[in-house]
Amino acid sequence: MDSNRLNARFDDLCKLQNGWLDGHGVAPSPQGLRWLAQCIESYYHLALSPFYLYPTAEGGVQVEWSLGTHEITLEIDLERRGGEWHSLDTRTQEVDWKVLDLGQPGSWAFIAAEVDRTGTDAKAPRTLAEVWF
């Protein structure tokens, strides 16, 4: 994983200003983004399946994975350092939803384990050439 690409993406997100979404949209806080970047680098093994990273209109960040028949999103509230995990198996319509305290390493261990398990089930590549944005 090229951590420079990940850092560049966080730099881009730090440049957003209030109103970034057609005159609406709260800019994510630079402090919150730095915290999230540190968490990803510390707790999420970047050789796991690639993810997409987007700002949300509320000032948070959404992380998305597409793994075989699974669509996974993690909506992150940067201020309270919490997240909502949503996993949908599009084949069976099975849904998994959890509220996570992202200030706790155990929540990041859950995320990494679920992405690894789901990616393995989907026969996803085991190496990551880049993070997609």
N, C-alpha and C positions, 0 to 999 in steps of 0.2 A: 504494500500500500504506500502510495506516495503521500506522506503526511503534508507535504507542501500544498498539494491540491486541496486537501481538507482545510488547511489554514487559510488558503486563498478564498475559499467559499465563505468561511467565517468572516474574513475581512470584508467581502462583498456585503454580507448581511449587516455588518456593523455600519456600513455607509448608508443604509436605508434611513429615511427620515419620515416623521409622521406625515400621513397623507400619501404614502408610497403606492397605495392601491386605488387609483382613480380618485384621488382626493380624500380617500378614507384609508384606514389601516394604521395601526400603531407600530412604530418602529421597535424592533427588539432591542432591549437594553444591551449596550456593549459589555457590561459586567456579567449579565446573564449568559451572553454568547461565549465569553471567555470561560465561564464556569462549565458550560456544556462542552466546549472543545476539550477542556481538561478531562472531563468525565469520559468522553469518547476515547481519548488517547489512553487514559488510565485503565478503563474497565471493559471496553469493547474491543475484542481482538479483530483488528482491521482486515485479517485474512478471511473473515466470514463473508457472507454474501454482500454484494454492493447494495448501497441504499441511495435514495434520493433525499434531499434536504431542502425544505421550503420554509419561508416565513409564513406566519398566519396573520390574519387581519387583526387579531387581538394582541399582537406583540409577542407571540410565542414562536415556536418552531415545530414543524411536522416532519417526521422521518418516515419514509415509506420503503417497503421491500415488496417485490413481486417474486415469489418463489413457487414455481410450478403452478398448482391450483390455489395457492394461498396468496392473499393480499393482506399485508400487515401494515398498520399505521401506529405510530407513537406520537401523540399530541403532547407537546411539552410546554408547561407553564414555567417560564424562566424565573419569574418572581418568587413563586412558592416552591420551585424546584420539584415539581411533581409532574406526573404524566398519566395519560390514559392510553392503554394498550388495547388495540383492536386487531383481531385476527379473523379473517373470513376464508373458509375453504369454499371456493366457488363451485366445486364439484358436489359437495354434500350440503352446502349452505350452513355448515356448522360455524358458529360464532363463539369466539372467546374474547372476553373483555375484563380488564383489570385496571384498578387504580394503583399507581406505583409511586412510592416516595423515592425520587431519584437522588436524594441526598444520602441514601443508604446503598452501599456496595452490593447488597443482596439483590436489589432491583436490577442493577446492571448485569449481575450474574444470570438472573432470570431472562433478561432480554437476549444476552449472548447465547444462552442454552436453547431458547426457543428458536432463534434464527438459525442456529447450527442444526438443530433437530429438523426443523421444517425444510431447510436447505438441503440436508442430507436426504430427507424423504423425497424431495423433488429432484434429486440427483443434480443439484446445482453445482457449478464449478467450486472447487475448494480453495482457489486462490483468487485474489482480488487485484486486478490490474489498475483499477482506479475507482474512485467514488463518483457516481453519476450525479449530476446536478440538474 
